[in-house]
Structure formats: C-alpha cells, structure tokens
C-alpha cells in the first residue's frame, strides 16, 4: 500500500478495462502504451483509469487509447469520473507529446476523457474524443484542477459526420484575457496550433483564477466549449468564435461579468448557441452578445441580470432565473437591446442542454420563473414575438411588438401594468390562471394599441383597454368580470367571451361569437362620450347609428354559455 506504479511497456485489454493504480497508490506513471481499443467493427472502446493519491503522470511518450469502431470508451486520468465530486490525485500531469484517445473510428459517438486533480493539473498533451468518420457525434472532454491548472494542448471532440462534442474547463475562477501574465510550458505536439488548441494558466499570485487566452477560444473548432467555474467567470477580452459549429457555454457558481463582446457564428444546419448561467449576470457597455445566424440562440439564466449592452440572435433570446423559486430581476441598457425574432423573459430551456450533469448545479434544463416579474421597457424587432412567464407580471414601461405578438403567462398572480406603461402588439394573449388572479391591462387612456386578442383568460377579472380596433379571434374566459374597451370590437365565431359579467365598451361592435354571462349581466356601452353604439351590420343601409341584429346574432348575445339563448 502506498507504493508507486509505473507502466513502461505495452498493456492491452481489447474492449476491456485497464486500471493503473488506486486510492492507496502513492504515484502512478505511464511512459508506454495502454490500450483498451474495441475488438472488431461493432465494438466500442473500453475503460482506462490512471489513479493515485499523490501524483499521476503521463510522460511525453505515453499513449492511452480507448477507441472503438462503434464508439469511443472512457479514459480517466487522475480522477474517478467527471465533475468535482470525485476522488482525485493531488497532482496530475499530461506532458507534451502524450496522447489520450477515445475516438469512434468508424460510425459511432466519441467517448469520454477526463483529466483532473485536487491541487494542480498540467495538461500539455493531446486529448481526443472524436465522432466517427461515417457517422456519430463528438464526445466529451473535461480538463480541470481544483486549485492550479495549466493547459497548453489539444482537446478535440469534432465529428466529421455528426454534431461536434463538448470540451469543459472547470477550475475555481476563470478570466478570459488577451495575453497570459506569465508564459506556460510549450506544447510540443504541433508546430502550428490546431483549431483544438487551448492555452490557459493559473497565476500563483492570484490564487485560484484560470486565465484563458481568447485567441484559442476564437479559433476553437471542436464543438461546444464550456467554461465552468466554481465561483466567478470574467470576460475581459473579446470572444469571436470562428468555427462553423462552435458554441460557448459559461457556468459560474456565483457571478459572470461580461466586460468584452462574445459572438458565435453558427451555420444553417447548426445554429450557434451562447448559454450563460450564474446567480448574477452583468454586462458592461462593451459586453455585447451575438449569435446572429438564422436560428441562433442566446440563453441567459441568472436570478439577477443587468445588461449594459445589446443581445442579438438569429433565432431566440431567452432571459430567465437560474432557479424557479428565486426572485428574478432584469434590467436592460435600452428598450431595443434585445434583437431577435423571438424573445422570452422568465423561462429558459434552449441553448446548451447536454446530458452531462455539470459540476456547478442548476446549469442546464428548463426553468420557468415562479416569482413576481417586473418587465422593463422592451421593443422587439418588427413582427417579433415576446413571451413573458412569471408568478405574476407587471409591465413597467413601453412594451412594443409592432406587427408582432406578446404572450403573457402568470402562474400564481396577476398581470398588470403601471400607469406609465403601455402595450403595443398586433396580437396579445394574457393568461392568469390561478383562482382569483386578475388581468388588468389598460387605464382610462388609450396608451395600449392591441389589434387582436388571442386565447386568454383569468381566474378573476379580465380587463383590456386598447386604443386600436380589437378583433377577438379566440375564446376569452374570466372567473370574474370580463371587460373589453376599444373603439371598434369584432369577434369571430371562435372568439367566445365568457365571464361572471361581461362589459363591452365600443362605438362599433360586430359580434360573431357567443357572449355568455351565466347568472350575470351583459353590459354594452359606448367607448367615446357623445357616441352611439353601432351594433351589428346595417345591411339594409340608412341610418348607420343603430342596432342591427339578425335572429342568429341576437341568440349569440343572449347565449347562456351552452350554445342556446338564455331564457
């Protein structure tokens, strides 16, 4: 027990398991070749582990291979698995020239390679978990050190015939910089850096921050690069990834500060994605975020999000809490700071949703806000869609979706707007489903400009006041009074209006759907002082100011909610 283990020759276990050292081993060193390659055209690679208590070293001549025709296997160096909750060697070193491979060599997914330590990791070699040339996706590579970490090597999860994989770097703190404060040992694998090159180093004077070169992130072409820090991530130099399939995920246990721009290009078949998760996300005026290719996604998951710069996406921008029960606060640099065909506030579920369980909790998956949300002024691009989710929702500024759609969904409380707020949209849906929850949109003025009301409802009262002529295209239901105020009201056959009482205020009404107030009252009023109600269509001509109802229309207005006239 406690003795060292050294492998200088060749060790082979086709498709099987090779374990070098264990928890009681003091030091484990590999200078030779260790193979657990899958045997045959339908086999996956096996498992290789190199474990020790004090130090694990792969020298410059070491070659570890767990590849297989049908899929890569798993290689663990200095650790018992992915993430931070593992048994690790105090120090782990992969020297320049060493290779660790878990590729699919024909058709299959790349495997898993993990290099980690409890105190200090140096990774100068070449790690690979590639997808098969004939099919399959890239695999997973994690490089970490719980304290000190130096990286100047390759991490390749590309997939020529599938989706590129993921490379994770997860120390305590991360800062992306334009130059390292101190040089790191050279990478001897390539005279010219490959597009899978990563260079990073901790500064002993700083303690626990890993400084990562932005130039390596910019040129990274190995799939999604995930920067996962126990505490904080700071972007101090611009990131402009160039790989057509590149994606960027940033996860922090505490805060992310964007002091420089981030962009990913994406491609038609693989839109770029930027996913940022932290308790607090802050951007300065220089911290723009862009995934502008059609279908591109920007997903920010933070309980507090303060944006000092614009976000642009070719598909969706989503901003929501990290955890569903947390208070969610959002501030924007300008009303038009979010530029995307679809904008979602209060729910996140796109971006990076890898099946790998991150070492920093609450990073992935779908989260919907359950707390109160105060929505600042937001202007979508023309014909855009804004969807807002929360326990309750309060509009606190001008919300503008010209030619587009606004969807408001409150799970436990009311949907309201302050006196200074306004709402402009071609189509609105508003749903406050909890018992007694109200929708109250509009004041005595005509600040709101809503043209179409889609499927909506409230457990309590539902009120919409709009300065535009309103078409009700879908059912609207209220547990309390249903009140609509507009210059002109049109309802289609599907636009059924149901409430304990129904109040319709308009100068012109064309009722095409049922209006029901079982055991209550239907109240028709003019919208403008001095006006008269024009109800129905004056098909015979003559005085336009009057009530013109066919027998069918009269039945609709007196409907008891069951499709027949009230007694």
Phi, psi and omega in degrees: 000136179087356180284164178272155176236136181223131178244111181254338184259222182243129176237125183231136173215082187307115179069006184254213185235133174237119178246120179249111182079172177205193185297337182268352181283133181286311183220141175232126183231134176238122175246344184257213184246129176237123185232132170230039180298142177296140181265112178104167186285349180245013185261149172264161176291162181265214185235132173234129174233138174236113190226146175199165180278317185263304187214137171240130182226128166254113183284178185297341180259001183286140177223114178249128187222116175236043180277165177200152182300321185263002178156149179283156177265218184226135174232123180243121184241110178082006184208164180261001179172185180281153177087179187273340185272062182226163170277131187226156169288152177296319182226136179229134180225129170245106188284160176302128183105335179289146178231141176229121189230134174219059185271157162269122188267349178230273180226110182167173180276149173296160184267213185232132174230127180230130175235122185204167177203163178278335184236307187214127176238133171237119181236102181246004185265206182234122179248140183216134174217064187277151172283163184292152180292333182260357180156157180112159182260163176291161184264215188225131176231132174237131176234122184206164171209127186291348176228281181260143182211130174232129178231128171207069185203199185250144174220108192240112175237031181289159180221105184300330185239017182207203180270130179299154184270209188229136173244126182245133171241120187222077173272201181282307176230152178227137170228127176271125187229166178274341179205146178280142181292333178222143181293152176250163181301145186289153174268116186269001184284327184222132174292321176249125183303137175280168178285014174244015182286137174227128178235126182200153179202145171277151177259115183307327181289332181279327178106288190223022179258128175267122178265121184248133180288127179294330181297326178287323176295319181300319183269359185294129183232027185258021180107222180270127174261124183246118175261111190235106184250142176300319183251279192229152172234130179236129176259105183254352177225145187296142175248122178225084183293143186247342180295134185299332181251015186286145174220158182228128174238131178238126180230131178226140177293334181238283190225150170239128178242120180257101180255007177208165187286153175230134175211147172232146185277311185071173178214169184303319183277335182226081180303143180291153180220135173239121180238125180234126182230128177192166173297320181229131177235124183228137174235142174275182180299335180272352189271054177291154179230132185216129168225070198280346179299148179311127181088355181299149186234134168237118182238116178248123184239094182214143178292332173231123179234117178241110186253123177259004182213171186280156172239131181234133177217143178282347179238281187224137165251125177232134182231123182201178182285158173287321180233141189299321185276356184281153172293133183247125180234133183229132171227143183241153179289331179201161182298327182260029183283345179253115186240103180193152176300327179231130179235129179236131178239128177098355176216134175230143179189003179259202179067214184285113176232043180304150178287349180289132178283116184289153179286337174262115189295157175072027186271325190238179179089181181263135178229133176240133182295137175245358178268175176291140178239128171257117186267121177285177177299130180222133173240118179275160169300161181305138178065018181278175179235130175242123178240130183235132179235140176187171172298310168225161183227130176235119175281128186235017179193187179284119176253115189234122174228071185300123182073003186243202187232140172240125178244122180243125181228116178248128187272335186222347184226204187270163168244118186222172171220147178284169181297332182274353185272160174211160184224122178236123180198149172291318181228139178232136163236136180221121183226119174238092196276344184294152180302126179080357180285141187249151166248120181227093183241110178124150174240195182292340180272189183244040182296326179283142177229086181243128185263327183226133176254117179271193183304118186214167178181169179210145174291332177250228181279151177232120180230129172227125174244125181223145178275358179255154173301137190244131174250126178260112189259345181220171183296140174233125186230137178227139174287335176251215181284134174258119185231125176235131179231125186198156175299322180216132184241128174233133174238139177271177179300327179278348184275063181285130181250122182225131177201167175301321167225153178234125178241119179242121180242113180199154177274341175219134181227136173232098187269111180251353180234168182296146171236118189230135173221072183306123179066011180239211186228139171256121188240120178252127182225160174284155178271326185244137179302136177085357180268167174241155180281127169260109186244122181086191182249131178274079186289339183269355182082189181092210184298119181282346183265090182189185178251121182234100183237129169282170177301320180294320181292322178296322178296321179298317184289332180262014185299139180269009179098351181250006177096008179225157183298149176290149180289000000 
